[in-house]
Amino acid sequence: MRLPVIVGFGGVNAAGRSSAHHAYRRMVIDALPETEADATWQALAALTGREYDGSAATRQALADATLVRRIENHHFDVDAVPWNRRMVAHSEGYPMRFRTRLKQLPEQLPHGWSVQAEDDLHVHVAIDQGMMFLLPTHREAAVKAAGQLPSGFDPSDLYSARSHPRGLQMTVFAASDALGSSGLDWETLRSRVPVDKVSVYAGSGMSQLDANGNGGLLKARYTGRKVTSKYCPFGFAEMPADFINAYVLGSLGSTGTNMGACASFLYNLRQAVQDIQSGRSRIALVGSAEAPITAEVMDGYAAMGALASDRELRDLDGLPEDVEPDYRRACRPFSSNCGFTIAESAQLVILCDDELALELGAQVFGAVSDVFVNADGHKKSIASPGVGNYITVAKALAAARNLVGEERLRQGGLVQAHGTGTPQNRVTESHILNEVARQFGIEQWPVVAVKAFLGHSIGCAGGDQLVNTLGIWQHGLLPGISTIDHLAEDVHASHLDISAVHRELQGEATYALVNAKGFGGNNATATVLSPLRTREMLAARHGARAMAAWQQAAEPVTERAAGFEAACLSGSFRATYKFDHDVLGAEQVSLSADRLEIGGRPIDLALDNPYQDMC
């Protein structure tokens, strides 16, 4: 079976740009050496269009512009959220009268209306019965915290965005970041990999819900606006994959998205892993983009009681009603908490089969050996956690044991918890992790919960966790859950190491579990291998000569990656967006019974018959 090797990653979330581990480093920046911290502050400054002078004031401004914080007005004004209040008025025998323009009258007059013309343009209207009105007004949002992209960063500035929903803008950035930082040349890859051996699985757990996507589609008529031709196609949940294929890669390979609420990224990762393991694909791009910071989406989650409201945060800290809560600490996994904190993010990971990774001289950031997915069975509440996550975590750890052995399993691993910051999650997930650790003989299993820094990016949450894991292996630092000062009494932690402070990764790093729990009973856990263990496995399969050749082939790859990083730090980075580029038509297609060529690239039609014994 082929091993899916992680050869590139990129994206952006509340901590900044993912490539070169900058988003990870922002989370642990106070524990980094000065030079590494300075490089990440510089990366944030370049990303947000600031001049970086290295001063304490500039660093503080960059710190304030990242991670979970009060929602900024470019999303919506949390102090004055527009809405329409229903009001029923009764005439009580005296007709209600008003004057308006003739063209503003509805085509069909409501019952009880009488109209008298004033001139060619204006009319007088009288209403002699009760009428329901929608009065435009404003209200204060109950939830004011979110994990937002760094202040000043706008992905639409990096290419011609053409009214794209924010999630698709973020997708274009993430794909460009992942490809550039990988150091791989896509045109070289295209020449070495058959056109049908590329997979792209990317999407959004909630589709594109801002005003340029489904959000605009659903409220346009209701708010008196026109429906545009872009709303419907831009709103599809798999549109991130479509954009990567059509405007970044020009890929003709397998594509789509697999939705599983908050586990969606790992669902897509599973598709890619299975493609590479089976040989259906040699390279796969896996991603997710979520842009849920809209008043409507937050209303929906707040109505469920799922989000940490200002009132509940004040109650946690014993603050009076007129004091603003500490939005930085809105998400408190495994501590006294009151709900999750919504966030936006886009992440993309590039996988190759092990043979291709060595042939290309690709960077080896790790490998994904398995992704397990299980439902919860019968449920009382569709949104509540269930038992399916016991299956996925136990299977993922058993798979890790097969690959690293008993000793390394107990001493060289970590778990990226879903860690939402809700009372239900702190109990149920801690119990799952603790009991699995107990049964596998793990005494103090390191637990990381990055939502404390980033918030919960719904379908992209697993992507945030995965790229953070790669940063841990690069720097050897486990991010502490810095928003908490204690574990809640109902948290199960006898075999877990849950810390509020950053600490060094102990033991020989070999594996991590990335865990996700989604509404509806969608559970997924990935078994991810460290760069160390991945290289050991590559050497065992391919031998010392192949590894030496890989190291030599890696030199130009790492040089290109370094050049990309330099461009990003200088502020000269532009997203890859190829609109109306190299569009293929029927004239570029050549077809026979055994072979298909598209744009001069062959596709073999002599397919194996897996059911030969039945034919």
C-alpha positions as CSV (number, residue, x, y, z in Angstrom):
1,M,0.0,0.0,0.0
2,R,1.3,3.5,-0.9
3,L,1.9,5.9,2.0
4,P,0.3,9.4,1.7
5,V,3.1,11.8,2.5
6,I,2.5,15.4,3.4
7,V,4.7,17.5,1.0
8,G,3.1,20.9,1.4
9,F,0.6,23.0,3.3
10,G,-0.7,26.5,3.4
11,G,-3.6,28.7,4.4
12,V,-4.6,31.4,6.8
13,N,-6.5,31.7,10.0
14,A,-6.7,33.9,13.0
15,A,-3.0,33.3,13.8
16,G,-1.9,34.3,10.3
17,R,-0.3,32.5,7.3
18,S,0.1,28.8,7.8
19,S,3.2,28.2,5.6
20,A,6.6,28.2,7.2
21,H,4.6,27.4,10.4
22,H,3.9,31.1,11.0
23,A,0.4,30.5,12.3
24,Y,1.6,27.9,14.7
25,R,4.5,30.1,15.8
26,R,2.1,33.0,16.5
27,M,0.4,30.7,19.1
28,V,3.6,29.9,20.9
29,I,5.4,33.1,20.1
30,D,6.2,34.0,23.7
31,A,8.1,30.7,24.1
32,L,10.1,31.0,20.8
33,P,13.7,32.1,20.4
34,E,14.0,35.8,19.5
35,T,15.0,35.2,15.9
36,E,12.0,32.9,15.2
37,A,9.6,35.1,16.9
38,D,10.9,38.1,15.0
39,A,10.4,36.3,11.7
40,T,6.8,35.6,12.5
41,W,6.1,39.1,13.5
42,Q,7.6,40.2,10.2
43,A,5.4,37.7,8.4
44,L,2.3,39.1,10.1
45,A,3.3,42.6,9.2
46,A,3.8,41.7,5.6
47,L,0.5,39.9,5.5
48,T,-1.4,42.8,6.9
49,G,0.3,45.6,5.0
50,R,2.2,47.1,7.9
51,E,5.8,48.3,8.2
52,Y,7.7,46.2,10.6
53,D,10.3,48.0,12.7
54,G,10.8,45.4,15.4
55,S,9.5,47.7,18.2
56,A,7.5,46.6,21.1
57,A,4.6,48.8,20.0
58,T,4.5,47.2,16.6
59,R,4.6,43.8,18.0
60,Q,1.8,44.6,20.4
61,A,-0.3,46.0,17.5
62,L,0.3,42.8,15.6
63,A,-0.6,40.7,18.6
64,D,-3.8,42.7,19.1
65,A,-4.7,42.1,15.4
66,T,-4.6,38.3,15.6
67,L,-6.3,35.3,17.4
68,V,-9.7,35.4,19.0
69,R,-10.9,39.0,19.6
70,R,-13.9,41.3,19.3
71,I,-15.6,41.1,15.9
72,E,-14.4,43.9,13.7
73,N,-16.8,46.1,11.7
74,H,-15.8,44.9,8.3
75,H,-17.7,41.7,9.2
76,F,-20.6,43.5,10.9
77,D,-21.2,46.0,13.6
78,V,-21.9,44.0,16.7
79,D,-23.2,47.0,18.5
80,A,-25.8,47.8,15.8
81,V,-26.8,44.6,13.9
82,P,-29.4,45.5,11.3
83,W,-32.7,43.6,11.4
84,N,-36.4,44.0,10.8
85,R,-38.8,44.1,13.7
86,R,-42.3,42.9,13.1
87,M,-45.0,45.5,13.9
88,V,-48.8,45.1,13.5
89,A,-50.7,48.3,13.2
90,H,-54.5,48.7,13.3
91,S,-56.5,51.4,11.6
92,E,-59.2,51.5,14.3
93,G,-61.7,53.2,11.9
94,Y,-59.2,55.8,10.6
95,P,-57.4,54.8,7.5
96,M,-53.6,54.9,7.6
97,R,-52.3,57.2,4.8
98,F,-48.9,57.7,3.2
99,R,-47.5,59.1,-0.1
100,T,-45.1,57.1,-2.3
101,R,-43.7,56.9,-5.8
102,L,-45.9,54.9,-8.2
103,K,-43.1,52.6,-9.2
104,Q,-42.6,51.5,-5.6
105,L,-46.1,50.0,-5.4
106,P,-46.3,46.2,-5.5
107,E,-47.7,44.6,-8.6
108,Q,-50.6,43.2,-6.6
109,L,-52.0,45.6,-4.0
110,P,-52.6,44.1,-0.6
111,H,-56.2,43.7,0.5
112,G,-57.6,46.9,2.1
113,W,-55.4,49.3,0.1
114,S,-56.8,52.1,-2.0
115,V,-54.7,54.2,-4.2
116,Q,-55.2,57.7,-5.6
117,A,-52.9,59.3,-8.1
118,E,-51.3,62.6,-7.3
119,D,-49.4,63.0,-10.6
120,D,-47.7,60.7,-13.1
121,L,-45.1,59.7,-10.6
122,H,-46.7,59.8,-7.1
123,V,-49.7,58.3,-5.4
124,H,-51.6,58.5,-2.1
125,V,-52.3,55.2,-0.3
126,A,-54.9,54.6,2.3
127,I,-55.1,51.4,4.4
128,D,-58.4,50.8,6.1
129,Q,-57.5,47.6,8.1
130,G,-54.7,46.1,10.1
131,M,-51.3,45.8,8.5
132,M,-48.1,44.0,9.4
133,F,-44.9,46.0,8.9
134,L,-41.2,45.2,9.0
135,L,-39.4,48.1,10.6
136,P,-35.7,48.4,9.9
137,T,-33.9,48.8,13.2
138,H,-30.7,47.7,15.0
139,R,-29.9,45.5,18.0
140,E,-26.8,44.6,20.0
141,A,-25.3,41.2,19.3
142,A,-25.3,38.7,22.2
143,V,-22.0,37.2,20.9
144,K,-19.1,39.6,20.1
145,A,-16.1,37.4,19.9
146,A,-14.7,35.4,16.9
147,G,-11.5,34.0,15.5
148,Q,-10.9,36.4,12.6
149,L,-8.2,36.7,10.0
150,P,-5.5,39.2,11.0
151,S,-6.7,42.8,10.9
152,G,-5.7,44.5,7.7
153,F,-5.4,41.3,5.7
154,D,-7.9,41.1,2.8
155,P,-7.5,38.1,0.5
156,S,-9.3,39.9,-2.3
157,D,-6.5,42.4,-2.6
158,L,-4.2,39.6,-3.9
159,Y,-6.1,38.8,-7.1
160,S,-9.1,39.9,-9.1
161,A,-11.8,38.7,-6.8
162,R,-14.8,39.5,-9.0
163,S,-17.4,39.5,-6.2
164,H,-16.3,36.2,-4.8
165,P,-17.6,35.1,-1.4
166,R,-15.0,35.4,1.3
167,G,-14.5,31.7,1.7
168,L,-13.5,31.4,-2.0
169,Q,-11.1,34.3,-1.7
170,M,-9.5,32.5,1.3
171,T,-9.4,29.3,-0.8
172,V,-7.4,31.0,-3.6
173,F,-4.9,32.3,-1.0
174,A,-4.6,28.9,0.8
175,A,-4.0,27.1,-2.5
176,S,-1.4,29.6,-3.6
177,D,0.3,29.5,-0.2
178,A,0.4,25.7,-0.1
179,L,1.8,25.4,-3.6
180,G,4.3,28.2,-3.3
181,S,5.7,27.1,0.1
182,S,5.9,23.4,-1.0
183,G,8.7,24.4,-3.4
184,L,7.2,22.0,-6.0
185,D,6.7,23.2,-9.6
186,W,3.2,22.4,-10.6
187,E,4.0,22.3,-14.3
188,T,6.7,19.7,-13.6
189,L,4.2,17.7,-11.6
190,R,1.7,17.9,-14.5
191,S,4.3,16.4,-16.8
192,R,5.1,13.5,-14.5
193,V,1.6,12.6,-13.2
194,P,-1.2,11.4,-15.5
195,V,-4.0,13.9,-15.8
196,D,-6.5,11.5,-14.1
197,K,-4.1,10.8,-11.1
198,V,-4.7,14.1,-9.3
199,S,-7.3,14.6,-6.7
200,V,-8.7,17.7,-5.2
201,Y,-11.1,17.4,-2.2
202,A,-12.1,20.8,-0.7
203,G,-15.2,22.4,0.5
204,S,-17.1,24.2,3.2
205,G,-19.1,22.7,6.0
206,M,-21.7,25.4,5.7
207,S,-21.3,26.5,2.1
208,Q,-20.7,30.2,1.2
209,L,-23.1,32.1,3.4
210,D,-22.0,35.7,3.0
211,A,-23.7,38.3,0.8
212,N,-21.9,37.2,-2.3
213,G,-23.0,33.6,-2.0
214,N,-26.0,31.8,-0.6
215,G,-26.5,34.5,2.0
216,G,-27.2,37.0,-0.8
217,L,-29.4,34.5,-2.7
218,L,-31.7,33.9,0.3
219,K,-32.2,37.4,1.5
220,A,-32.0,39.4,-1.8
221,R,-35.8,39.5,-2.5
222,Y,-36.7,39.8,1.1
223,T,-34.6,42.9,1.4
224,G,-35.7,44.4,-1.8
225,R,-32.6,43.6,-3.9
226,K,-32.1,41.7,-7.2
227,V,-30.9,38.1,-7.3
228,T,-27.6,38.0,-9.4
229,S,-26.4,35.2,-11.6
230,K,-23.4,34.6,-9.3
231,Y,-25.2,33.8,-6.0
232,C,-26.3,30.3,-6.8
233,P,-23.1,28.8,-8.3
234,F,-20.8,30.6,-5.8
235,G,-22.8,29.2,-2.9
236,F,-22.2,25.5,-3.5
237,A,-20.3,23.8,-0.7
238,E,-17.8,22.2,-3.0
239,M,-16.9,25.5,-4.7
240,P,-13.5,25.7,-3.0
241,A,-12.5,22.5,-4.9
242,D,-14.0,23.9,-8.1
243,F,-12.0,27.1,-7.8
244,I,-8.7,25.2,-7.1
245,N,-9.3,23.1,-10.2
246,A,-10.5,25.9,-12.5
247,Y,-8.4,28.9,-11.5
248,V,-5.3,27.6,-9.7
249,L,-4.3,24.1,-11.0
250,G,-6.2,23.5,-14.2
251,S,-6.8,20.0,-12.9
252,L,-8.9,17.4,-14.7
253,G,-8.6,14.8,-12.0
254,S,-10.9,13.5,-9.3
255,T,-12.7,16.3,-7.3
256,G,-15.4,17.1,-4.9
257,T,-16.1,17.5,-1.2
258,N,-17.3,15.3,1.6
259,M,-19.3,17.1,4.2
260,G,-19.5,16.2,7.8
261,A,-20.2,19.4,9.7
262,C,-17.2,20.1,12.0
263,A,-15.4,17.0,10.8
264,S,-15.5,18.0,7.1
265,F,-11.8,18.6,6.6
266,L,-11.0,15.1,7.9
267,Y,-13.7,13.6,5.7
268,N,-12.0,15.1,2.7
269,L,-8.6,13.9,4.0
270,R,-9.9,10.4,4.2
271,Q,-10.9,10.6,0.5
272,A,-7.5,11.7,-0.5
273,V,-5.7,9.1,1.7
274,Q,-7.8,6.3,0.2
275,D,-7.1,7.6,-3.4
276,I,-3.3,7.6,-2.8
277,Q,-3.3,4.3,-0.9
278,S,-5.2,2.6,-3.7
279,G,-3.2,4.2,-6.5
280,R,-6.2,6.0,-8.0
281,S,-4.2,9.2,-7.5
282,R,-0.5,10.0,-7.0
283,I,-1.1,13.5,-5.7
284,A,-4.0,15.0,-3.8
285,L,-4.9,18.4,-2.5
286,V,-7.1,18.5,0.6
287,G,-8.7,21.5,2.0
288,S,-11.5,23.5,3.5
289,A,-12.5,27.1,3.7
290,E,-15.0,28.5,6.1
291,A,-16.2,32.1,6.5
292,P,-19.0,32.0,9.0
293,I,-18.6,35.3,10.7
294,T,-21.9,36.8,9.6
295,A,-24.7,38.0,11.8
296,E,-27.1,35.4,10.4
297,V,-24.8,32.4,11.1
298,M,-24.0,33.6,14.5
299,D,-27.6,34.1,15.3
300,G,-28.2,30.5,14.4
301,Y,-25.6,29.1,16.7
302,A,-26.4,31.5,19.5
303,A,-30.1,30.4,19.3
304,M,-28.8,26.8,20.0
305,G,-27.0,28.1,23.0
306,A,-23.8,26.9,21.4
307,L,-21.7,30.1,21.4
308,A,-20.0,31.8,24.3
309,S,-22.1,35.0,24.8
310,D,-20.9,38.2,26.5
311,R,-23.3,37.6,29.4
312,E,-22.1,34.1,30.0
313,L,-18.4,35.1,29.8
314,R,-19.1,37.9,32.3
315,D,-20.8,35.4,34.6
316,L,-17.8,33.0,34.4
317,D,-15.4,35.8,35.5
318,G,-17.8,37.5,38.0
319,L,-17.8,40.7,36.0
320,P,-20.6,43.4,36.3
321,E,-22.9,43.9,33.3
322,D,-21.3,47.2,32.3
323,V,-17.8,45.6,31.9
324,E,-16.6,44.2,28.6
325,P,-15.6,40.5,28.9
326,D,-12.1,39.3,28.0
327,Y,-12.8,38.3,24.4
328,R,-9.3,36.8,24.2
329,R,-10.4,34.1,26.6
330,A,-13.8,33.4,25.0
331,C,-12.8,29.8,24.2
332,R,-11.8,27.8,27.2
333,P,-11.4,24.1,26.3
334,F,-11.6,21.6,29.3
335,S,-12.1,24.4,31.8
336,S,-15.2,26.2,33.2
337,N,-16.7,27.4,29.9
338,C,-20.0,28.3,28.3
339,G,-19.8,27.7,24.5
340,F,-17.6,27.7,21.5
341,T,-16.2,30.7,19.5
342,I,-16.9,30.8,15.8
343,A,-13.9,31.4,13.4
344,E,-12.9,31.8,9.8
345,S,-10.1,29.8,8.2
346,A,-8.8,28.2,5.0
347,Q,-6.3,25.4,5.0
348,L,-4.9,23.2,2.2
349,V,-2.6,20.2,2.5
350,I,-0.7,18.5,-0.4
351,L,-0.2,14.7,-0.3
352,C,1.9,12.6,-2.6
353,D,2.4,8.8,-2.7
354,D,5.8,7.9,-1.1
355,E,7.5,7.0,-4.4
356,L,6.5,10.3,-6.1
357,A,7.5,12.3,-3.0
358,L,11.1,10.9,-3.2
359,E,11.2,11.3,-6.9
360,L,10.3,15.0,-6.7
361,G,12.6,15.7,-3.8
362,A,9.6,17.0,-1.9
363,Q,9.7,18.3,1.6
364,V,8.5,15.7,4.0
365,F,6.3,17.2,6.8
366,G,4.8,13.9,7.9
367,A,2.3,11.3,6.6
368,V,-1.3,10.4,7.0
369,S,-1.8,6.7,7.4
370,D,-5.5,6.4,8.2
371,V,-8.6,8.5,8.8
372,F,-11.5,6.8,10.6
373,V,-15.1,8.0,10.4
374,N,-18.0,6.8,12.4
375,A,-21.6,8.0,13.2
376,D,-23.2,8.1,16.7
377,G,-26.1,5.7,16.1
378,H,-29.5,6.7,17.5
379,K,-29.6,10.2,19.0
380,K,-31.9,12.2,21.2
381,S,-30.5,15.5,20.1
382,I,-29.0,15.8,16.7
383,A,-26.5,18.3,17.9
384,S,-25.3,16.5,21.0
385,P,-22.2,14.3,21.1
386,G,-22.5,10.6,21.0
387,V,-20.5,7.3,21.1
388,G,-19.1,7.2,17.6
389,N,-16.0,9.1,18.6
390,Y,-14.9,6.3,20.9
391,I,-14.6,4.1,17.8
392,T,-12.7,6.6,15.7
393,V,-10.2,7.5,18.5
394,A,-9.6,3.9,19.5
395,K,-9.1,2.8,15.9
396,A,-6.8,5.7,15.1
397,L,-4.6,4.9,18.1
398,A,-4.6,1.2,17.3
399,A,-3.4,2.1,13.8
400,A,-0.7,4.2,15.3
401,R,0.4,1.3,17.5
402,N,0.8,-0.8,14.4
403,L,3.2,1.8,12.8
404,V,5.2,3.0,15.8
405,G,5.2,0.1,18.3
406,E,4.0,-0.1,21.9
407,E,6.9,1.9,23.5
408,R,6.7,4.9,21.1
409,L,2.9,4.8,21.3
410,R,3.2,5.5,25.0
411,Q,6.1,8.0,24.9
412,G,6.1,9.7,21.5
413,G,2.6,10.9,20.7
414,L,0.1,13.7,21.1
415,V,-3.6,14.3,20.5
416,Q,-5.1,17.3,18.8
417,A,-8.4,17.5,20.6
418,H,-11.5,18.9,19.0
419,G,-11.7,21.1,22.2
420,T,-14.5,23.4,21.4
421,G,-14.9,25.1,24.7
422,T,-18.4,23.8,25.4
423,P,-19.5,22.1,28.7
424,Q,-20.6,19.0,26.8
425,N,-17.4,18.7,24.9
426,R,-15.1,19.1,27.9
427,V,-16.8,16.1,29.5
428,T,-17.4,13.8,26.6
429,E,-14.2,14.3,24.7
430,S,-12.0,14.2,27.8
431,H,-13.7,10.9,28.8
432,I,-13.1,9.4,25.3
433,L,-9.4,10.4,25.3
434,N,-8.8,9.5,28.9
435,E,-10.3,6.0,28.6
436,V,-8.6,5.2,25.3
437,A,-5.2,6.3,26.8
438,R,-5.9,4.2,29.9
439,Q,-6.6,1.1,27.8
440,F,-3.5,1.6,25.6
441,G,-1.2,2.1,28.6
442,I,-0.5,5.8,28.0
443,E,0.0,7.5,31.4
444,Q,0.2,11.2,30.4
445,W,-1.1,11.8,26.8
446,P,-0.3,15.3,25.7
447,V,-3.5,17.1,24.7
448,V,-3.5,20.2,22.5
449,A,-6.6,22.4,21.9
450,V,-5.9,25.1,19.3
451,K,-9.4,26.5,19.3
452,A,-8.3,28.4,22.4
453,F,-6.3,30.6,20.1
454,L,-8.1,30.3,16.8
455,G,-11.8,29.7,17.6
456,H,-13.9,27.0,15.8
457,S,-13.7,27.2,12.1
458,I,-16.5,24.6,11.6
459,G,-15.6,22.5,8.5
460,C,-12.0,23.7,8.5
461,A,-11.3,22.9,12.2
462,G,-9.4,19.7,11.4
463,G,-7.2,21.6,9.0
464,D,-6.3,24.1,11.7
465,Q,-5.4,21.2,14.0
466,L,-3.3,19.3,11.3
467,V,-1.1,22.2,10.3
468,N,-0.6,23.1,14.0
469,T,0.6,19.5,14.5
470,L,3.2,20.0,11.8
471,G,4.5,23.1,13.6
472,I,4.7,21.1,16.9
473,W,7.0,18.6,15.2
474,Q,9.1,21.3,13.6
475,H,9.7,23.3,16.8
476,G,9.1,20.7,19.6
477,L,6.7,22.9,21.5
478,L,3.2,21.9,22.6
479,P,0.9,25.0,22.7
480,G,-0.7,25.3,26.1
481,I,-4.3,26.1,26.5
482,S,-3.5,29.7,27.6
483,T,-7.1,30.8,28.0
484,I,-7.6,28.6,31.0
485,D,-6.3,28.6,34.6
486,H,-7.8,25.3,35.8
487,L,-9.5,22.1,34.6
488,A,-13.2,21.8,35.2
489,E,-14.1,19.3,37.9
490,D,-16.0,17.1,35.5
491,V,-13.0,16.8,33.1
492,H,-11.5,13.3,32.9
493,A,-7.8,13.7,32.9
494,S,-6.1,10.9,34.9
495,H,-4.2,9.8,31.9
496,L,-4.1,13.1,30.0
497,D,-1.6,16.0,30.1
498,I,-3.7,19.1,29.6
499,S,-1.6,22.2,30.3
500,A,-2.3,25.9,30.4
501,V,1.3,26.7,29.5
502,H,3.5,25.8,26.6
503,R,5.8,22.9,27.2
504,E,8.4,21.0,25.3
505,L,7.4,17.8,23.5
506,Q,8.8,14.9,25.4
507,G,10.0,11.6,24.0
508,E,10.7,10.7,20.4
509,A,8.0,12.4,18.2
510,T,6.4,9.7,16.1
511,Y,2.6,10.2,15.8
512,A,-0.4,12.4,16.5
513,L,-4.1,11.9,16.4
514,V,-6.3,14.7,15.0
515,N,-9.8,14.5,16.4
516,A,-13.0,16.1,15.2
517,K,-16.6,15.8,16.4
518,G,-19.4,17.3,14.2
519,F,-23.0,18.2,14.7
520,G,-25.3,15.4,13.6
521,G,-23.0,12.6,14.8
522,N,-20.1,13.1,12.4
523,N,-16.9,11.8,14.1
524,A,-13.5,11.5,12.5
525,T,-10.0,10.9,13.8
526,A,-6.8,10.9,11.7
527,T,-3.6,9.0,12.4
528,V,-0.7,11.3,11.4
529,L,3.0,10.3,11.4
530,S,5.8,12.6,12.3
531,P,8.5,13.6,9.8
532,L,10.9,11.3,11.8
533,R,8.7,8.3,11.5
534,T,7.8,9.0,7.9
535,R,11.5,9.1,6.9
536,E,12.1,5.9,8.7
537,M,9.4,4.2,6.8
538,L,10.5,5.7,3.5
539,A,14.0,4.4,4.1
540,A,12.7,0.9,5.1
541,R,10.7,0.7,1.8
542,H,13.0,2.4,-0.7
543,G,16.5,2.0,0.8
544,A,19.5,4.2,1.5
545,R,20.3,4.9,-2.2
546,A,16.8,6.2,-2.8
547,M,16.9,8.4,0.3
548,A,20.3,9.9,-0.8
549,A,18.8,10.6,-4.2
550,W,15.8,12.3,-2.6
551,Q,18.1,14.5,-0.5
552,Q,19.9,15.6,-3.6
553,A,16.6,16.2,-5.5
554,A,15.4,18.2,-2.5
555,E,17.9,21.0,-2.9
556,P,16.1,23.0,-5.7
557,V,12.7,22.3,-4.0
558,T,13.9,23.9,-0.7
559,E,15.4,26.8,-2.6
560,R,12.1,27.5,-4.3
561,A,10.3,27.3,-1.0
562,A,12.8,29.7,0.5
563,G,12.3,32.1,-2.4
564,F,8.5,32.0,-1.8
565,E,9.0,32.8,1.8
566,A,11.2,35.7,1.0
567,A,8.6,37.0,-1.4
568,C,5.9,36.7,1.3
569,L,8.1,38.6,3.9
570,S,8.8,41.3,1.4
571,G,5.1,41.8,0.8
572,S,5.4,41.0,-3.0
573,F,3.3,37.8,-2.8
574,R,0.4,37.6,-5.2
575,A,-2.2,34.8,-5.2
576,T,-2.3,32.4,-8.2
577,Y,-5.5,33.0,-10.1
578,K,-5.7,32.0,-13.7
579,F,-9.0,33.3,-15.1
580,D,-9.8,32.3,-18.7
581,H,-6.4,30.6,-19.0
582,D,-5.7,27.6,-21.2
583,V,-9.4,26.7,-21.5
584,L,-9.8,23.4,-23.2
585,G,-12.5,22.5,-25.7
586,A,-13.6,19.5,-27.9
587,E,-10.9,20.4,-30.4
588,Q,-8.2,19.5,-27.8
589,V,-9.8,16.0,-27.2
590,S,-8.5,12.9,-29.1
591,L,-10.3,9.7,-28.4
592,S,-9.9,6.0,-29.3
593,A,-11.2,2.8,-27.7
594,D,-8.0,2.4,-25.7
595,R,-6.7,5.9,-25.2
596,L,-7.9,9.4,-24.5
597,E,-5.8,12.5,-25.0
598,I,-6.8,15.9,-23.6
599,G,-4.6,18.8,-24.4
600,G,-1.9,16.3,-25.5
601,R,-2.0,14.5,-22.1
602,P,-2.8,10.8,-22.3
603,I,-5.4,8.9,-20.2
604,D,-5.2,5.1,-20.4
605,L,-8.6,3.4,-21.0
606,A,-7.2,-0.1,-20.6
607,L,-8.6,-0.4,-17.1
608,D,-8.0,-3.3,-14.7
609,N,-11.1,-5.4,-14.0
610,P,-11.4,-5.8,-10.2
611,Y,-14.2,-8.3,-10.7
612,Q,-12.4,-10.6,-13.0
613,D,-13.2,-13.6,-10.9
614,M,-16.9,-12.9,-11.3
615,C,-16.9,-12.4,-15.0
